[in-house]
Amino acid sequence: MALEFTDSNFEELVLKSDKPVMVDFWAEWCGPCRMVGPVVEELGMEYDGKAVVGKLNVDNNPASA
């Protein structure tokens, strides 16, 4: 499962991670973003423990975006 990154946890979960990180920057209104969403979830499960996979809603977290 993909993590939910926010402005408040971005530094801890992304910038300070000791594992590779993949961030999906997305928005509700973005059709292609919604299409990629299920793939990001699959990657989160496939790479669990090997990499950090998560999503950041750019509308709700403008500082990190």
N, C-alpha and C positions, 0 to 999 in steps of 0.2 A: 504494500500500500504506500502511496506517495504521501509525504509529509506536507503539512500546510505551513509555508514560510510566511512570516509577517515582519513588519518593521521592528517589532520588539524582539523577535528571536533570530533574525537574519544573521547578525554577527556571530552568535553562538553556534547555530546549526550549519551555516554556510561558510563564513569567512574563517572560523576557527576549527573547522572539521579536519580530522586527521585522515579522512577518506576522500576519494574523488566525489564531487558533487555535481548533480545535474539539476538546474533550476528551470522550470517551465514558467515563463512570465506570460500570464494570460489575463483575459477580461471576459466578463459575461457576454458582452455585446459582440465579441469576436467569433465569427463562425468557424474559421480555421482552428482557432484555439480550442473550441469545444470539440472539434473532430480529433484533435491530438490528445485530448484529455484521457481517454481510455488506454491509449498506448503508454502514457506516462504512468498510469496506475499499474499496468502490467510490468513495466520496467522497475517500478518500486518493489514489486513482489519478487521479480527475478533476481534483482541485485541486492536483496535484503542482507545486511551484514557485510556486503562488499563495497557498497557505495551509498551515498545519501541522495535520494531522489525525492524531489518535492515540487510544489507549485506555489507561485506567488501571484495573488490577484493584484494587478497593477493599479486598479482604481482604489482599492482599499489600503494599499501600502505604497504610496508615492515616493517616500523617502528611499526605500530600497530599490525601487524600479529606476 
